Amino acid sequence: MTIIADQICILMLFCILLYSGNGICASLYDYSATTKCLAEPRRAHYGGGLIVNPEFNRGTEGWTAFGQAAIREVTSEEGNKYIVAHSRTNPLDSFSQKVQLEKGKLYSFSAWIQVSRGSDTVAAVFKTSDGKLIDAGKVLAKHGCWSLLKGGLAANFTSLVEILFESKNAEMEIWADSVSLQPFTKEQWRSHQDKSINKERKRKVRFQLTSANKTALEGAVVSVTQIKSDFPFGCGMNNYILTSTEYQNWFASRFKYTTFTNQMKWYSTEKIQGEENYTIADAMLQFCEKNGISVRGHNIFWDNPKQQPSWVKKLSPEELREAAAKRINSVTSRYAGKLIAWDVVNENLHFRFFEDNLGENASAEFYRIAHQLDPNTIMFLNEYNTIELAADKESNAVNYKMKIDEIRSYPGNAGMSLGIGLQGHFSSDQPDIAYMRSVLDILGSIGLPIWLTEVDVDIGPNQSQYLEEILREAYAHPAVKGIISFSGPAIAGFKVMPLADKDFKNTPAGDVVDKLLAEWKSRTLEATTDMKGFFEFSLFHGDYNLTVKHPVTHALTSISFKVTKHLPQRTMNVQIVD
């Protein structure tokens, strides 16, 4: 890629200002991403980071051919320089560059990709010294425009790795430009989270107190207490809550958002064909309404053939169509207007029960019907392994975006409120939060709300530590609008990641959740107004009570207010009656 002289100066100044002890430019994280295919590639993130000759201004210096591929530099009519891998015979035949990864560091990877004709998924693959291939990200590349491949890797090893690019269609050329690999320490990564939280979840609010005659009220003692958080952080719930007062108290004292684990699913509400029973789901919803707990609807359908009511598996396609129509009309109409979201077709990237039996547009049609029946509720996709596992080829960000486009383009779905549901079932291994962040960047650029809908970490010695890493990463990301942990007390049957034991005492995972709930809420703050009646606090978004003690009369005045990201005015004027 060509860079003009003043851009080089700006980049050099940027590096000087952000220079870190390890000599790497840019300790700040670049959350920018796009799913659009652009006429020209953008500049390399972080000036390329560790990559030698990232924008190919020095030919193919630093790059070698891998496998049977041959490589060359090409200059476009506009003067842009990029690298081409041609004469390929195997998927991994491409250009490559070797870099040293260090254990404990997190790496952000990006490149702009194009193919010589048509379109194909292109993956970035890191090959370790012992031959292991690690997926680092994917993009749907097209001919005639450039697409951003953004990925990442949390290194749990120290090794020289070879960066490769993979396309299953070996007859295509792979083109690349603006390649970047930027390392971050864990401390830098945490600083990104803290900075993003301060920007995305908090707001500086300035108050001015005046007397009834509009003169400044100096010396008033003020106290601000947060009553409710604006960020939805919730927990799964099952029917044991209907018979346990302890469970009810435990839940209601912590959470204001939930998803029923199984009680709204088809196999729970219609175990026998034609005999619907919503008694348990209704009672759970009634408990939630009584306690101010918002509910995500989970789910209308599940595309996994193993997760159907037993009688459904025996139906002919026409009988299934009739039964499915009855199901969606029944459950969606029953709870219309009472839920904040619907998981319409669960896991329809991994599975295709309804597509195989009812046709390729089955999911899109279900979204259309659900939206018609409950037009003010957000309709979510809900998938696993999109952020958990880079190696899963079914539910990566590329396929997720394609499924969204498929649903949106179906007749009648224009203008539908869609949401991106990422389950977040992590294994007991170290979570790759660098890859997780890159996926959130890419999916976040679509502009739809993202929720982590079923977060848990498998049993292991580092379960609570990994849970905290995952929750911090999700909460800090600008595109994430809610989190639900699929967990609860052990006595209610939550075995993978219980938050409390049989006596409702916290487990280590429960300690993490309680700690973060407290950390992400403004503590009670006190101040004294200055001579002009001003005071200022940095507050998490949410509902607050403000109490003012008059400096002369000592009378107490209380008001309520709300802090949002888009608060219309920076100074709140409060008039105190003497």
ZADOGU-756056 format. One record per residue (C-alpha): x, y, z; residue in three letters; residue number from 1. Coordinates in Angstrom, 3 decimals, padded with zeros to 6 digits. Layout:
# residues N
      east     north        up  residuo  num
         X         Y         Z      ALA  NUM
...
//
This chain:
# residues 578
      east     north        up  residuo  num
   000.000   000.000   000.000      MET    1
   001.282   003.482  -000.833      THR    2
   001.634   005.995   002.026      ILE    3
   002.186   009.676   001.323      ILE    4
   004.827   011.633   003.232      ALA    5
   002.593   013.469   005.704      ASP    6
   000.916   010.175   006.682      GLN    7
   004.330   008.706   007.479      ILE    8
   005.104   011.660   009.736      CYS    9
   001.823   011.268   011.565      ILE   10
   002.425   007.536   012.056      LEU   11
   005.975   008.171   013.370      MET   12
   004.658   010.770   015.821      LEU   13
   001.933   008.333   016.912      PHE   14
   004.552   005.670   017.603      CYS   15
   006.733   008.076   019.588      ILE   16
   003.833   009.173   021.763      LEU   17
   002.722   005.601   022.428      LEU   18
   006.170   004.021   022.619      TYR   19
   006.349   001.202   025.140      SER   20
   009.298  -000.437   026.881      GLY   21
   009.437  -003.391   024.481      ASN   22
   009.941  -001.099   021.507      GLY   23
   006.579  -001.899   019.926      ILE   24
   004.527   000.970   018.567      CYS   25
   000.955   001.535   019.775      ALA   26
  -000.084   000.032   023.104      SER   27
  -003.659   001.215   022.476      LEU   28
  -006.066  -001.221   020.864      TYR   29
  -007.773  -000.480   017.545      ASP   30
  -011.377  -001.713   017.737      TYR   31
  -012.099  -000.663   014.141      SER   32
  -013.475  -003.275   011.759      ALA   33
  -015.809  -003.593   008.807      THR   34
  -017.638  -006.324   006.927      THR   35
  -017.861  -004.136   003.811      LYS   36
  -015.806  -004.945   000.734      CYS   37
  -013.859  -001.795  -000.165      LEU   38
  -012.389  -000.547  -003.428      ALA   39
  -009.045   000.094  -001.728      GLU   40
  -007.565  -001.511   001.414      PRO   41
  -007.041   000.629   004.471      ARG   42
  -003.679   001.118   006.095      ARG   43
  -002.195  -001.602   008.271      ALA   44
  -003.225  -001.525   011.909      HIS   45
  -000.356  -000.437   014.203      TYR   46
   001.839   000.222   011.172      GLY   47
   002.038  -003.558   010.756      GLY   48
   003.353  -004.250   014.262      GLY   49
   005.769  -007.197   014.037      LEU   50
   005.251  -007.709   010.308      ILE   51
   008.143  -006.840   008.007      VAL   52
   007.087  -004.878   004.914      ASN   53
   003.361  -005.000   005.826      PRO   54
   002.184  -002.804   002.937      GLU   55
   004.565  -004.207   000.281      PHE   56
   006.261  -000.926  -000.476      ASN   57
   009.527  -002.892  -000.730      ARG   58
   008.360  -005.613  -003.072      GLY   59
   008.082  -009.029  -001.419      THR   60
   010.878  -008.379   001.089      GLU   61
   010.252  -010.361   004.298      GLY   62
   007.804  -012.716   002.590      TRP   63
   008.365  -016.190   001.134      THR   64
   006.278  -018.633  -000.869      ALA   65
   004.764  -021.514   001.085      PHE   66
   003.983  -024.933  -000.374      GLY   67
   003.626  -025.047  -004.146      GLN   68
   002.649  -021.382  -004.493      ALA   69
   004.611  -018.722  -006.297      ALA   70
   004.449  -015.091  -005.151      ILE   71
   004.807  -011.711  -006.775      ARG   72
   004.187  -008.050  -006.003      GLU   73
   001.523  -006.253  -008.017      VAL   74
   000.821  -002.546  -008.363      THR   75
  -002.762  -001.511  -009.100      SER   76
  -003.752   001.251  -011.509      GLU   77
  -004.206   003.486  -008.469      GLU   78
  -000.622   002.809  -007.372      GLY   79
  -001.441   000.451  -004.527      ASN   80
   001.082  -002.349  -003.934      LYS   81
   000.058  -005.803  -002.719      TYR   82
   001.237  -009.421  -002.735      ILE   83
  -000.234  -012.262  -004.795      VAL   84
   000.035  -016.013  -004.239      ALA   85
  -000.545  -017.825  -007.540      HIS   86
   000.030  -021.261  -009.108      SER   87
  -001.515  -022.819  -006.007      ARG   88
  -002.369  -026.538  -005.795      THR   89
  -003.196  -026.946  -002.073      ASN   90
  -005.373  -024.927   000.327      PRO   91
  -002.379  -023.641   002.349      LEU   92
  -000.275  -022.669  -000.659      ASP   93
   000.266  -018.958  -000.065      SER   94
   002.787  -016.348   001.048      PHE   95
   004.229  -016.552   004.536      SER   96
   006.294  -014.721   007.105      GLN   97
   007.888  -016.046   010.284      LYS   98
   007.484  -014.210   013.595      VAL   99
   008.310  -015.035   017.202      GLN  100
   005.385  -015.396   019.602      LEU  101
   005.869  -015.137   023.365      GLU  102
   003.901  -017.048   025.966      LYS  103
   001.515  -014.844   027.908      GLY  104
   001.145  -012.177   025.227      LYS  105
  -001.987  -011.456   023.230      LEU  106
  -001.764  -010.826   019.505      TYR  107
  -004.105  -008.863   017.273      SER  108
  -003.901  -009.893   013.610      PHE  109
  -005.360  -008.229   010.525      SER  110
  -004.954  -008.178   006.757      ALA  111
  -006.885  -006.970   003.746      TRP  112
  -007.687  -009.847   001.390      ILE  113
  -008.938  -010.293  -002.168      GLN  114
  -009.190  -013.335  -004.463      VAL  115
  -008.653  -013.499  -008.210      SER  116
  -012.235  -014.458  -009.082      ARG  117
  -015.598  -015.091  -007.459      GLY  118
  -015.438  -015.384  -003.677      SER  119
  -014.099  -017.766  -001.071      ASP  120
  -013.386  -017.937   002.652      THR  121
  -009.750  -017.130   003.383      VAL  122
  -008.287  -017.998   006.786      ALA  123
  -005.177  -016.811   008.599      ALA  124
  -003.310  -019.796   010.012      VAL  125
  -000.317  -019.807   012.369      PHE  126
   001.963  -022.817   011.894      LYS  127
   004.088  -023.557   014.977      THR  128
   007.601  -025.005   014.961      SER  129
   006.196  -028.467   015.770      ASP  130
   003.778  -028.341   012.826      GLY  131
   000.566  -027.455   014.673      LYS  132
  -001.872  -025.291   012.701      LEU  133
  -003.758  -022.628   014.680      ILE  134
  -006.714  -020.744   013.191      ASP  135
  -006.476  -017.022   013.841      ALA  136
  -009.395  -015.608   011.858      GLY  137
  -011.398  -015.821   008.619      LYS  138
  -012.974  -013.545   006.029      VAL  139
  -015.182  -013.967   002.984      LEU  140
  -012.911  -012.548   000.284      ALA  141
  -014.223  -011.409  -003.087      LYS  142
  -012.788  -010.375  -006.418      HIS  143
  -012.878  -006.682  -007.259      GLY  144
  -012.756  -005.344  -003.700      CYS  145
  -010.836  -005.778  -000.440      TRP  146
  -012.204  -007.426   002.716      SER  147
  -010.790  -007.126   006.228      LEU  148
  -009.604  -010.334   007.886      LEU  149
  -009.329  -009.602   011.587      LYS  150
  -008.327  -012.208   014.135      GLY  151
  -006.206  -012.838   017.172      GLY  152
  -004.369  -015.291   019.341      LEU  153
  -003.650  -015.536   023.066      ALA  154
  -000.279  -017.301   023.079      ALA  155
   000.088  -020.045   025.687      ASN  156
   003.470  -021.017   024.230      PHE  157
   006.708  -019.437   023.047      THR  158
   007.537  -020.399   019.473      SER  159
   008.555  -019.213   016.064      LEU  160
   005.400  -019.359   013.939      VAL  161
   004.814  -019.057   010.238      GLU  162
   001.838  -016.938   009.210      ILE  163
  -000.041  -018.562   006.332      LEU  164
  -003.257  -017.927   004.420      PHE  165
  -005.659  -020.706   003.498      GLU  166
  -008.280  -020.955   000.752      SER  167
  -009.974  -024.278   000.022      LYS  168
  -010.225  -023.331  -003.646      ASN  169
  -006.635  -023.820  -004.768      ALA  170
  -007.436  -022.563  -008.267      GLU  171
  -007.835  -019.025  -006.927      MET  172
  -005.057  -016.551  -006.342      GLU  173
  -004.907  -015.010  -002.860      ILE  174
  -004.075  -011.312  -002.693      TRP  175
  -003.134  -009.484   000.521      ALA  176
  -002.233  -006.019   001.711      ASP  177
  -001.806  -004.109   004.975      SER  178
  -000.891  -007.146   007.086      VAL  179
  -000.461  -006.561   010.826      SER  180
   000.442  -008.563   013.910      LEU  181
   000.498  -006.512   017.099      GLN  182
   001.536  -007.968   020.476      PRO  183
   000.134  -006.786   023.797      PHE  184
   001.044  -007.680   027.338      THR  185
  -001.690  -008.784   029.718      LYS  186
  -001.331  -005.437   031.495      GLU  187
  -001.877  -003.548   028.239      GLN  188
  -004.865  -005.753   027.406      TRP  189
  -006.415  -005.000   030.780      ARG  190
  -005.778  -001.293   030.232      SER  191
  -007.763  -001.514   026.969      HIS  192
  -010.671  -002.979   028.914      GLN  193
  -010.521  -000.329   031.625      ASP  194
  -010.352   002.491   029.098      LYS  195
  -013.253   001.067   027.107      SER  196
  -015.356   000.603   030.257      ILE  197
  -014.779   004.232   031.218      ASN  198
  -015.801   005.329   027.740      LYS  199
  -018.683   002.952   027.025      GLU  200
  -020.212   002.211   030.450      ARG  201
  -019.641   005.439   032.404      LYS  202
  -020.332   009.143   032.038      ARG  203
  -019.032   012.223   033.788      LYS  204
  -021.986   014.111   035.212      VAL  205
  -021.739   017.647   036.525      ARG  206
  -024.308   019.089   038.901      PHE  207
  -025.028   022.663   039.934      GLN  208
  -027.134   023.297   043.036      LEU  209
  -028.959   026.560   043.483      THR  210
  -031.272   027.996   046.089      SER  211
  -034.854   028.982   045.405      ALA  212
  -033.627   032.468   044.463      ASN  213
  -031.279   030.853   041.901      LYS  214
  -028.082   031.736   043.774      THR  215
  -025.341   029.108   043.963      ALA  216
  -025.631   026.767   046.946      LEU  217
  -022.126   026.510   048.363      GLU  218
  -021.179   023.956   051.005      GLY  219
  -024.105   021.594   050.487      ALA  220
  -023.278   017.968   051.273      VAL  221
  -024.446   015.666   048.486      VAL  222
  -024.682   011.889   048.332      SER  223
  -025.254   009.878   045.141      VAL  224
  -026.375   006.233   045.264      THR  225
  -026.901   003.953   042.267      GLN  226
  -030.221   002.101   042.401      ILE  227
  -030.056   000.107   039.160      LYS  228
  -027.483  -000.629   036.484      SER  229
  -028.330   000.038   032.854      ASP  230
  -026.165  -002.819   031.604      PHE  231
  -028.039  -006.144   031.488      PRO  232
  -026.023  -008.723   033.419      PHE  233
  -028.101  -011.739   034.252      GLY  234
  -028.198  -015.431   035.059      CYS  235
  -029.992  -018.511   033.805      GLY  236
  -033.025  -019.732   035.738      MET  237
  -034.785  -023.076   035.999      ASN  238
  -038.038  -024.305   037.525      ASN  239
  -036.468  -025.118   040.899      TYR  240
  -036.985  -021.440   041.683      ILE  241
  -040.732  -022.071   041.978      LEU  242
  -040.259  -024.301   045.035      THR  243
  -037.259  -022.736   046.789      SER  244
  -037.529  -019.478   048.704      THR  245
  -033.753  -019.513   049.165      GLU  246
  -033.235  -019.716   045.411      TYR  247
  -035.731  -016.907   044.888      GLN  248
  -033.991  -014.655   047.396      ASN  249
  -030.548  -015.532   046.045      TRP  250
  -031.569  -014.693   042.486      PHE  251
  -033.650  -011.570   043.086      ALA  252
  -030.956  -009.985   045.270      SER  253
  -028.415  -010.186   042.422      ARG  254
  -029.967  -010.259   038.972      PHE  255
  -032.537  -008.322   036.977      LYS  256
  -032.158  -010.307   033.734      TYR  257
  -032.595  -013.986   032.974      THR  258
  -033.118  -016.727   030.419      THR  259
  -035.095  -019.838   031.313      PHE  260
  -032.782  -022.771   030.662      THR  261
  -035.368  -025.204   029.220      ASN  262
  -038.866  -024.243   030.335      GLN  263
  -039.970  -022.359   027.164      MET  264
  -038.531  -024.883   024.720      LYS  265
  -040.841  -026.918   022.514      TRP  266
  -039.924  -030.228   024.161      TYR  267
  -040.963  -028.724   027.532      SER  268
  -044.267  -027.119   026.538      THR  269
  -045.614  -029.851   024.229      GLU  270
  -044.235  -033.206   025.322      LYS  271
  -047.218  -034.953   023.778      ILE  272
  -048.502  -033.758   020.428      GLN  273
  -051.492  -031.480   020.836      GLY  274
  -051.145  -031.210   024.627      GLU  275
  -049.569  -027.830   025.325      GLU  276
  -048.631  -026.993   028.892      ASN  277
  -047.169  -023.596   029.762      TYR  278
  -047.790  -023.871   033.501      THR  279
  -044.145  -023.833   034.561      ILE  280
  -043.032  -021.148   032.098      ALA  281
  -046.015  -018.977   033.095      ASP  282
  -045.215  -019.313   036.795      ALA  283
  -041.551  -018.488   036.253      MET  284
  -042.481  -015.440   034.200      LEU  285
  -044.892  -014.337   036.921      GLN  286
  -042.086  -014.565   039.492      PHE  287
  -039.856  -012.487   037.231      CYS  288
  -042.495  -009.828   036.657      GLU  289
  -043.122  -009.578   040.401      LYS  290
  -039.408  -009.032   041.055      ASN  291
  -038.630  -006.694   038.149      GLY  292
  -036.594  -009.296   036.248      ILE  293
  -036.511  -009.038   032.438      SER  294
  -036.655  -012.304   030.483      VAL  295
  -035.105  -013.434   027.190      ARG  296
  -037.319  -015.937   025.339      GLY  297
  -035.395  -019.171   024.779      HIS  298
  -036.323  -020.584   022.345      ASN  299
  -039.015  -020.869   019.704      ILE  300
  -037.224  -023.570   017.703      PHE  301
  -033.972  -025.512   017.985      TRP  302
  -032.410  -026.631   014.698      ASP  303
  -030.656  -029.600   016.289      ASN  304
  -032.516  -032.807   015.293      PRO  305
  -031.697  -034.346   018.685      LYS  306
  -033.434  -031.512   020.563      GLN  307
  -036.938  -031.910   019.159      GLN  308
  -039.943  -033.303   021.035      PRO  309
  -039.827  -037.054   020.461      SER  310
  -043.050  -037.012   018.453      TRP  311
  -041.770  -034.304   016.089      VAL  312
  -039.040  -036.586   014.741      LYS  313
  -041.684  -038.966   013.387      LYS  314
  -043.602  -036.365   011.349      LEU  315
  -043.652  -036.078   007.588      SER  316
  -042.531  -032.739   006.119      PRO  317
  -046.113  -031.569   005.692      GLU  318
  -047.061  -032.657   009.210      GLU  319
  -043.951  -030.886   010.545      LEU  320
  -044.871  -027.709   008.710      ARG  321
  -048.307  -027.747   010.327      GLU  322
  -046.924  -028.524   013.801      ALA  323
  -044.233  -025.833   013.510      ALA  324
  -046.813  -023.239   012.462      ALA  325
  -048.907  -024.086   015.510      LYS  326
  -045.850  -023.942   017.795      ARG  327
  -044.592  -020.542   016.654      ILE  328
  -048.039  -018.973   016.775      ASN  329
  -048.742  -020.418   020.204      SER  330
  -045.564  -019.555   022.097      VAL  331
  -044.856  -016.212   020.416      THR  332
  -048.409  -014.912   020.807      SER  333
  -048.586  -016.095   024.411      ARG  334
  -045.525  -014.108   025.482      TYR  335
  -045.696  -011.214   022.998      ALA  336
  -044.736  -007.940   024.662      GLY  337
  -043.585  -009.703   027.847      LYS  338
  -040.005  -010.537   026.819      LEU  339
  -036.968  -008.468   025.837      ILE  340
  -035.724  -010.934   023.208      ALA  341
  -036.478  -014.142   021.340      TRP  342
  -033.954  -016.781   020.334      ASP  343
  -035.988  -017.662   017.260      VAL  344
  -034.051  -020.581   015.762      VAL  345
  -031.355  -021.858   018.099      ASN  346
  -028.020  -023.002   016.617      GLU  347
  -029.012  -022.826   012.951      ASN  348
  -025.398  -022.521   011.810      LEU  349
  -024.426  -025.888   013.254      HIS  350
  -027.696  -027.685   012.505      PHE  351
  -030.439  -027.696   009.858      ARG  352
  -033.303  -029.920   010.987      PHE  353
  -035.946  -027.518   009.713      PHE  354
  -034.048  -026.641   006.530      GLU  355
  -033.678  -030.317   005.660      ASP  356
  -037.394  -030.963   006.207      ASN  357
  -039.039  -027.677   005.220      LEU  358
  -036.618  -026.080   002.751      GLY  359
  -033.646  -023.717   002.767      GLU  360
  -035.717  -020.687   003.830      ASN  361
  -037.211  -022.348   006.918      ALA  362
  -035.282  -020.243   009.456      SER  363
  -035.843  -016.986   007.600      ALA  364
  -039.576  -017.724   007.437      GLU  365
  -039.697  -018.412   011.182      PHE  366
  -038.067  -015.035   011.856      TYR  367
  -040.657  -013.349   009.636      ARG  368
  -043.553  -014.947   011.496      ILE  369
  -042.108  -014.293   014.964      ALA  370
  -041.535  -010.648   014.086      HIS  371
  -045.110  -010.277   012.840      GLN  372
  -046.468  -011.783   016.052      LEU  373
  -044.176  -009.816   018.400      ASP  374
  -042.925  -006.799   016.419      PRO  375
  -041.371  -004.860   019.310      ASN  376
  -039.105  -007.640   020.548      THR  377
  -035.567  -008.211   019.246      ILE  378
  -035.215  -011.451   017.289      MET  379
  -031.866  -013.140   018.004      PHE  380
  -029.719  -015.726   016.349      LEU  381
  -028.020  -017.819   019.037      ASN  382
  -024.868  -019.850   018.371      GLU  383
  -021.982  -021.530   020.147      TYR  384
  -018.242  -021.476   019.342      ASN  385
  -018.362  -018.177   017.465      THR  386
  -016.182  -016.580   020.147      ILE  387
  -015.115  -019.716   021.986      GLU  388
  -013.297  -021.707   019.312      LEU  389
  -011.537  -020.352   016.230      ALA  390
  -011.266  -023.865   014.758      ALA  391
  -015.057  -024.311   014.508      ASP  392
  -015.749  -023.912   010.790      LYS  393
  -019.548  -023.753   011.123      GLU  394
  -020.203  -020.743   013.340      SER  395
  -017.338  -018.356   012.593      ASN  396
  -018.034  -014.667   012.039      ALA  397
  -018.102  -015.135   008.248      VAL  398
  -020.926  -017.682   008.391      ASN  399
  -022.736  -015.699   011.088      TYR  400
  -022.770  -012.615   008.855      LYS  401
  -024.011  -014.701   005.906      MET  402
  -026.892  -016.078   008.009      LYS  403
  -027.847  -012.554   009.109      ILE  404
  -027.866  -011.404   005.476      ASP  405
  -029.987  -014.433   004.526      GLU  406
  -032.605  -013.627   007.174      ILE  407
  -032.612  -009.909   006.409      ARG  408
  -033.039  -010.413   002.664      SER  409
  -036.032  -012.750   003.012      TYR  410
  -039.303  -011.112   001.907      PRO  411
  -041.040  -009.426   004.830      GLY  412
  -037.955  -009.181   007.041      ASN  413
  -036.801  -005.693   006.080      ALA  414
  -036.662  -003.466   009.138      GLY  415
  -036.791  -006.369   011.604      MET  416
  -034.940  -005.798   014.883      SER  417
  -032.292  -008.530   014.843      LEU  418
  -029.743  -009.408   017.508      GLY  419
  -026.537  -011.408   017.634      ILE  420
  -026.527  -014.093   020.319      GLY  421
  -023.164  -015.630   021.241      LEU  422
  -023.609  -018.451   023.733      GLN  423
  -020.140  -018.452   025.285      GLY  424
  -019.746  -022.071   026.425      HIS  425
  -015.998  -022.128   027.036      PHE  426
  -013.894  -025.216   027.686      SER  427
  -011.578  -025.608   030.678      SER  428
  -008.627  -024.495   028.521      ASP  429
  -007.325  -020.935   028.528      GLN  430
  -009.857  -018.785   026.646      PRO  431
  -008.493  -017.032   023.582      ASP  432
  -009.747  -013.571   024.454      ILE  433
  -007.650  -012.019   021.668      ALA  434
  -009.629  -014.043   019.123      TYR  435
  -012.824  -013.333   021.081      MET  436
  -012.209  -009.581   020.828      ARG  437
  -011.549  -009.758   017.089      SER  438
  -014.865  -011.558   016.508      VAL  439
  -016.703  -008.958   018.580      LEU  440
  -015.012  -006.250   016.500      ASP  441
  -016.139  -007.834   013.226      ILE  442
  -019.697  -008.691   014.296      LEU  443
  -020.018  -005.369   016.097      GLY  444
  -019.390  -003.539   012.816      SER  445
  -022.690  -004.960   011.515      ILE  446
  -024.473  -002.601   013.908      GLY  447
  -026.750  -005.111   015.661      LEU  448
  -026.856  -005.573   019.454      PRO  449
  -024.610  -008.391   020.675      ILE  450
  -025.418  -010.435   023.781      TRP  451
  -023.417  -013.224   025.354      LEU  452
  -026.376  -015.443   026.099      THR  453
  -025.240  -018.614   027.909      GLU  454
  -021.828  -017.985   029.430      VAL  455
  -020.126  -020.736   031.389      ASP  456
  -016.666  -022.291   031.715      VAL  457
  -016.177  -026.035   031.943      ASP  458
  -014.936  -027.630   035.159      ILE  459
  -011.218  -027.138   035.710      GLY  460
  -008.645  -025.736   038.140      PRO  461
  -008.761  -022.243   036.553      ASN  462
  -012.524  -022.003   036.049      GLN  463
  -013.080  -018.836   038.089      SER  464
  -010.016  -017.080   036.649      GLN  465
  -011.060  -017.804   033.084      TYR  466
  -014.643  -016.775   033.829      LEU  467
  -013.435  -013.380   035.015      GLU  468
  -011.288  -012.921   031.895      GLU  469
  -014.254  -013.716   029.641      ILE  470
  -016.731  -011.503   031.494      LEU  471
  -014.314  -008.560   031.590      ARG  472
  -013.654  -008.871   027.867      GLU  473
  -017.361  -008.980   027.058      ALA  474
  -018.375  -006.144   029.378      TYR  475
  -015.601  -003.882   028.077      ALA  476
  -016.408  -004.352   024.403      HIS  477
  -018.411  -001.465   022.887      PRO  478
  -020.615  -003.795   020.807      ALA  479
  -021.781  -005.989   023.696      VAL  480
  -025.152  -004.921   025.084      LYS  481
  -025.867  -007.704   027.592      GLY  482
  -024.533  -010.835   029.280      ILE  483
  -026.358  -013.858   030.648      ILE  484
  -024.441  -016.514   032.600      SER  485
  -025.948  -019.991   032.224      PHE  486
  -025.343  -020.912   035.828      SER  487
  -026.902  -020.805   039.255      GLY  488
  -026.928  -022.628   042.607      PRO  489
  -025.779  -026.247   042.706      ALA  490
  -028.949  -027.324   044.503      ILE  491
  -030.947  -026.262   041.421      ALA  492
  -028.948  -028.616   039.226      GLY  493
  -026.307  -026.276   037.807      PHE  494
  -023.385  -028.679   037.703      LYS  495
  -020.942  -027.226   035.157      VAL  496
  -020.354  -023.868   036.812      MET  497
  -022.429  -023.438   039.985      PRO  498
  -022.329  -019.960   041.500      LEU  499
  -023.421  -021.191   044.926      ALA  500
  -023.236  -024.531   046.737      ASP  501
  -026.164  -026.484   048.223      LYS  502
  -026.211  -024.069   051.193      ASP  503
  -026.214  -021.021   048.870      PHE  504
  -022.670  -020.090   049.829      LYS  505
  -020.595  -018.698   046.983      ASN  506
  -018.359  -020.907   044.910      THR  507
  -015.195  -019.310   043.426      PRO  508
  -017.208  -018.607   040.251      ALA  509
  -019.919  -017.003   042.391      GLY  510
  -017.279  -014.806   044.022      ASP  511
  -016.210  -013.607   040.569      VAL  512
  -019.770  -012.712   039.580      VAL  513
  -020.466  -010.879   042.835      ASP  514
  -017.155  -009.022   042.593      LYS  515
  -017.861  -007.826   039.067      LEU  516
  -021.453  -006.869   039.853      LEU  517
  -020.082  -004.645   042.635      ALA  518
  -017.213  -003.312   040.521      GLU  519
  -019.509  -002.360   037.640      TRP  520
  -021.799  -000.340   039.862      LYS  521
  -021.059   003.106   041.255      SER  522
  -020.446   003.029   044.999      ARG  523
  -022.195   005.647   047.131      THR  524
  -020.343   008.898   046.504      LEU  525
  -020.278   012.045   048.620      GLU  526
  -019.075   015.564   047.883      ALA  527
  -019.458   019.175   048.982      THR  528
  -020.484   021.798   046.464      THR  529
  -017.963   024.517   045.602      ASP  530
  -018.566   028.250   045.776      MET  531
  -020.528   028.132   042.528      LYS  532
  -022.629   025.185   043.651      GLY  533
  -020.882   022.649   041.419      PHE  534
  -019.768   019.058   041.964      PHE  535
  -018.907   016.289   039.496      GLU  536
  -018.865   012.492   039.498      PHE  537
  -017.979   009.790   036.980      SER  538
  -020.929   007.380   037.111      LEU  539
  -021.854   004.057   035.563      PHE  540
  -024.960   004.238   033.382      HIS  541
  -028.089   003.576   035.392      GLY  542
  -030.665   004.949   037.854      ASP  543
  -029.600   007.050   040.844      TYR  544
  -030.831   008.802   043.951      ASN  545
  -029.303   012.155   044.882      LEU  546
  -029.606   013.392   048.472      THR  547
  -028.694   016.991   049.341      VAL  548
  -028.116   018.309   052.857      LYS  549
  -028.695   022.085   052.952      HIS  550
  -025.613   023.897   054.346      PRO  551
  -027.702   026.183   056.585      VAL  552
  -030.982   024.486   057.411      THR  553
  -029.568   020.935   057.202      HIS  554
  -032.832   019.961   055.491      ALA  555
  -032.594   016.903   053.236      LEU  556
  -033.774   016.923   049.644      THR  557
  -033.860   013.820   047.467      SER  558
  -034.273   013.490   043.710      ILE  559
  -033.925   010.659   041.205      SER  560
  -032.016   010.841   037.940      PHE  561
  -030.736   008.587   035.186      LYS  562
  -027.300   008.436   033.557      VAL  563
  -027.034   007.187   029.968      THR  564
  -024.337   007.269   027.333      LYS  565
  -026.343   009.851   025.438      HIS  566
  -027.267   012.113   028.329      LEU  567
  -028.598   015.259   026.631      PRO  568
  -026.764   017.745   028.855      GLN  569
  -023.499   017.586   030.740      ARG  570
  -024.574   019.825   033.636      THR  571
  -027.670   018.928   035.672      MET  572
  -029.199   021.908   037.416      ASN  573
  -030.901   021.170   040.737      VAL  574
  -032.837   023.816   042.607      GLN  575
  -033.070   023.291   046.376      ILE  576
  -035.927   024.805   048.313      VAL  577
  -034.706   026.475   051.542      ASP  578
//
